[in-house]
Amino acid sequence: MTHSSLRTAVVAVLAALLATASAGAQAANLTTTPAGRVLKAWLDAINSGDTVRMSTYVRQYEPAASVAELAARHQRIGNIELLTVERSEPRHIEFTIHSAAQSIDGFAYLDVTAAEPPQVGLFPLIVPFPQGGTLASLSVDAAARAQAIDGASAQLDTFYVFPEVARRLADSLHARLKRGMYDRYTNGVMFAKALNDEVREISHDKHMGVQYSVNPIPVRPPGPPPAPTAEQLKRMQSQMDGVNCGFQKVERLDGNVGYLKFDFFADPEMCGPTASAAMNFVAGARALIVDMRENGGGSPAMVTYVASYLFDDSTHLNDLWDRKSGNTTQFWTKPGVSGRKFGADKPVFVLTSSRTFSGAEEYTYDLKTQKRATIVGETTGGGAHPVAGRRINEHFIIAVPGARAINPITHTNWEGVGVEPDVKVPAKDALATALRLVNEKVGAARP
């Protein structure tokens, strides 16, 4: 080996050692802030691969998460190495990570509450850098920020369900841009977060949001989206099969009480058979408990499909008015569905939490207004406007609620207020409460 080659090798080794030492020092310094402590606890839990440690982390710092989510992430991307801490504040931290299993680097941020112990307020998915990219790949300049705000304003003006709110949003965002309030955001992910927070603050619409994409977002031709290819349908079906179309539990509890838990409303064209199998399984139960505590919504058509098993006759559940077209779509239960119905006469209880949102709220609201179910738990999240992603430019997309739910009985919806339970209890106590109500309503099961 030449002296030059030797010097190069030594420099490379020293650089690697310094990088490792720097990352180790940053990891050690995490405990100096509440956000850092939670991040360290998350890294330790997920890297352990130990569900007991994950459970401890979830219970202490992130009760809205689940051990299954952490375990799935560990299985998917392996151990996560902290590379750098880019910004550290008491309740907010931005950092980069490396996953050796998938050979990817990425960026993420973590917000925690002011509670003690601190709890995760917002922990989005890690944004991976493009192949061979670095943090610089996420950079945005003044022109990009202005273009994103112009594009967001145009999409809101065209599609948002409340035009006057869209105009107020656009005026406010442009005024803040002019005052230099976005100058500090040179990272696309954090700029998108700032816009996301502000459009929600101004509109009070929890469906609205802004996201940043590292990979270029393709321009979609005008008109209806093209039908998926056979290969795309096969891949989508495989994805839905992998999560059982959102259905987590279908059980017969003691006393012949049916229990059904599913966490989103999938497309009935793809997942109707799974929903039917679940509903057929509980058809003979003397009472039914439907757990919506972790359901974040989904397809309005699936809401109607699942609800159809609880009604004997065709029943008008909901309308959706589209702002752009001015058209109204009605949703009625189907008299004929696959298999056997649970029927209209036996008692139904729906469990809710503050996380119950969107389509899950529609399901709850529909059954409540039809006096078909007793709602047990917490007031739901309060999102009633169906949403669609709208491309702003190559790297930014805005979720614009473009339609309004109109209940045929109340002639309004649950936007901003949520669905109030008939029996208000903490979400964790909702199942036990519903089981007690079953016995009060229909009596203890006879042997």
N, C-alpha and C positions, 0 to 999 in steps of 0.2 A: 504494500500500500504506500502511495506517495505521501509526502508531508501535507500536501494540499488536500488529498483525500482524507487523511487522518483528521486534519483540522475541521473539515466539513462534517465528518461523522461525529466528532466531539461536540461541535456546535449543535448538531441535530439532537444528540442525546441530552445536552444541557437544556435545550429549548423544551424538549418533552418533559424533563424533570421539573423545570420551572412552571410549565403549564399545569402539570399534575399538582405541584405544590400550591399554585394559585387557586386552582379549583378546590383543593382540600381546605385552604384557608378560608375561602368564601363559604364553603359548607359549614365550617366550624363557627363562622361569624353569624350564621343565620339566626342563632338564638338571641341576638341582641334586640330583635323587634318581634312584635306579635305575628306579623305576616311571615317573617323568617322562620319562627318556631313552627308555624303550621306547615310551611313548605318542607321543612326538615322532617317533620312527623309523617307527611305524605310520602316523601322519598323513602324513608325508612320502612314504612308499611308496605308500599307497593313493591319495593325491591326485595323484601323478605320472602315474598311468595307465600306467606303464612296467613291463612284466613283469620286466625285468632288475633294476630297483630293488626290486620286490616280492620277487624271488627272493633278493636279498641280505638283505632284512629277515627273510624266513622262515628262511633258513639261520642267521642270527645270533641271532634273538630268539624265533622261534616255529616250531620244526621240526615240531611236530605239525599245523600248518596247511598250506595249499597255496597256490601262486601262483594257481591257478584260483579258489579261494575269494575271495581278495582282488580279483582282476580282476572276478569276478562282482559283488562288492559295489560296486566302483567304477562298474561299468556300471549297476547298479540305482539307486544313490542319488547318484552324482556326487561332487563334492568335498565334504569334510567340514571345517567350520570349528569350531575350538574356541571356545566361548563363555566358559565359566567353569570354574575348578577349585574344586570344593566342599570337597574334603578331600585333603590330600597328606601321605602318610607314605612312609618310604623304600621300602617294598615294596607299597604300596597307594595308589591314586589314584582319586578320584571326580570326574566332570566332566560338563558339558553340552556338546552340540554342535548345529550347524545344518547341514542339507542344503538348499542352494538349489535343487537340481534337483527335489526332492520337496516343498519348502516345509515341512519338518518340523524341529522341535527335539526333542531327546531327552536321556536320561541314560544313562550307562554307568559302569562301574568296571573297573579293571585291577589284577590281582595279579601280582607277579613273584617268581621264586625267588631264593634267596640266592646262586645261582651267579654267576660272573663270566665272560663277560658275563651279565647277568640274562636269564632267559627267562620267557616268559608262562606263568604257572601257571593263570590263569583269566581269560578275556576273553569274557564273554557277549555276546549280541546287544544292540544299542542299544535301550533302551526308549523309544519315542516318546511325547511328551506328547499328550494328547487335543487335538483341534482347538482352537486358541486358548488352550491350557493352558500352564502353567509348571511349574517344579520343585515348586511348592506343590501341584500336582495329585497328587503322589505321597506326600503327608504322611500319617502315621498317628499317632494319639494312644494314651494308655494303654488306653483302652477297646477300641480296635481291636486292639491287641496281645494283650490278654487274650482277646478273642473269637476271634482267629486260633488261639491255643494251645488253647482249649477245643474248637474245631472240628477241629483237627488230631488232637487226642487221641481224639475221638469216631470219626473215620474210621479211625484206626489200630486202635482197640479192636474195631471192627466187621469190618474186612477184612484186617488184616495177617496174613501167613501164620504168624507165631509170636506167639500171644496174650500169652505171658509177657513177650516183648520189648516189645510194644505197651504193656503196663502200666508197664514200667520207663521207657519213653520219656515217657509222659504224666506220671508222677510227677516225672521229672527236669525236664521243661520247665516244669511248674507251680512247682517249687521255685526254679528260676532266675528265673522271672517274679516270684515273691514277694520274692526277694533284690534285685530291681531291676537285674538284669543286662541287661535289654533296654531300660532307660529311655533310653539314648543313641540308640536307633534311631527317628528321627522320619520316616524315609524308607522307604516300603513295600518298595522294591527291596532296600535294605540289610537291613531286618528279615527279609525272606524269605531272604536269603543267610545270615544268622545262624542262622535255624531250619534251613535246608538243611544247613549245616555240622554242626550239633549232632545232628540226627537221624541223619546218616550216621556221625558219630563214635560215638554210643551204640549204634546197631544194627549197624554195620559192613556195612551193606547198600548197595551202590553204585547200586542201582535207585531207592532212596528219595530224595525231594527235595521241596522247597517252592519255589513260584514265585509272583511277584506279577504281577497283570494290571491295567494301567491301565483298560482297558475292563471294564465289569461282566461277570462270568461268569454266564451264564443258569442258572437252576435246571432240571435235567433231571427230567422226570416219572419216577416209579418204574417198574420193569420194563425189558424190553429196549429199547435205543435204536430209534427209528423207522427204517425203511428209507430210504436216501437217495433223493431225488427224481431224476428223469431229468436235470434240469439239474445237480444236484450230482454225479451220476455222470459226466456229461460233463466237468465242471470237474476232477474228480479224475483222470479219464483223461488230460486235457490236461496236468495237472501231472506225472503219471507219464511221459507221453511226452516231456515237456520234459527229464527227467533219465534217459531210457531205462530206467526202472524200476530205476535203480541200477547197471546194467551199464556198466562203464567200458571194458573191453577184452575182446575175444574174438579170439585170434590163433592162428596156426599158426607156432610158432617153428622154427628150424632143426632138422632131424632129425625132423620130424613130431611135435613135442611140442605138445600143446594147452595154451594159457594162457588162463585165465578170471579176470577181476577184476571183482567187483561189491561195492558198498559198503553195501548194506542188503538185507534180505529183504522185498520188497513183497508185497502181497496177491496170491495166485495167481489169484483171480477176475479181477483186472484185468491182472496182469503175467505170468500163466502163458505166454501166447504168446511173450513176449520171452525168458523163461527157456528155453523149449523151443527157440527159434531158436538161442540161444547154445549149448545143450547139443548140438543136432544138428550144429552147425558143428564141434565138437571130437570128435564120435562116432568118427571114423575115425583119430584120433591114436593113436600107439603108447604114449603116456603122457600124463597130464593133471596140470597144476599149477593149483590153485585158490587165488587170492590173497585171503586174509581179513584182511590187515594193516590195512586201513582200514575194515573192516566193523563197524558198531556194532549190528547185530542187526535185529530186525523180526518178521515173522510166523512163528510155529512151523509153520503150514501150508506156507509157502513153503520152509522148511528141509527138510521131508519131500519136497516136490515136486522140488526140485533134487537131493536125495540119491537119489531114485528112479531117476535115470539111471545110477547107479553100482552097482545091484544087479539081478540077474536075477529073483530071487524076492521075494515079499512078505516084508519084514523088519521086525521090531519095533524101532523106534529109540528111542522115548522115551514117557514118561507125564507128564501134568500133573495134579496133585491140587489142587483148588480149596478153600481153607479155608472160605469162606462157605457153599458148597453141600455140601461133602464129596464131590463127584463127581470121578472120575478119567477123563481123556480119553487114549486111547491113540493113538499116531502110528505108522503102518506105511507102508513104501514101497509105491508103486503098481506092480504088474506091467505095467500098460498105461499108457503115457504117449505124448504126441504125438511122432511122428517116430522116430528111431533112438536107442537107448541107447548110451552109452559101454561099458556092460557091467561085469560083476563080476570079470573076470580081469586086465585091464591095470592097471598101477600108477598110483596117485593120490598126489599130494603136496599138502598144505595148508600155506600160508604164514601165520604168525601174528605178532602183535606184542602189546605191552602194551595197545594200543588195540582189539584184537579183543574184542568184548563181546557179551553176551546171546545173541541168536539165532545170531550167528556162532560163539560158543563152543559152543552146542548142536550146530551142524553139525560142528564140529571134534571135539567129544567123542563124538558119535554114530559118526563114521567111525573114530575111534581105538579105541573100545571094541569095534566090530565088526571091528577089524583090517582095515579097508578102505582106510586111507590112512596114509601116513607124515607126521607133523606136523613142520614145519621152521620154526624161528624162536624167538620169545620166549614166555614164559608169558603167558597171556591175562589179561584184566581181572578176572574172578571175579564175574560177575553171572548168577545162574541163576534168579531168581524173576521170572516175568512180572508186569508192572506195569500199573496203570490209574490215570489221573488222577481224583482225587476232589475235588469242590468243597468248600472249607472255608466260604467266604462269598463275597461279591460280588467281592472282589479277590484272594483267596488260594486256591491249589489245591495239593494234596499228591499226589505220586505214591506209591501204596501197592502194594507187591508182595503180591498176594493168592493166589498159587499157587506150588507147588513142583515142580520137575522131578525125576523119579525115573527113572533109567536102568534098563532091564530086566536089564542084566548086572551093574552095580556096585551097584544099589539105592540110589544116592546121586547127587550131582551135583557141579558145579564151583564152587558158591557160596563166595566168600571165598578160594578157593585158586587159581582159574583152571585152565586146561588146560595141563599140562606137555608141551612138545614132545618128540618122539622124538629129534630132532637140534636141540640148543640152540645158536643162533647169533644175533647181533644182527639185528634185523628188516631192516636195510638189506642184509644179506648173504644173506637167505633165498632169494631167487630164484636167485642164482648157485650156492648150495649145492644147491638142489633139482635144478638142471640137471646138476650133477656127479653127484648120486645117480641120476638117470635113466640116465646113461651107465654107471654102475657096475652098476645093476640089470638093464638090458635091453641094454646094449652100445651103442656108437656106431652111428648110423644108416648103413646101407649106401647107396651112391650108386645 
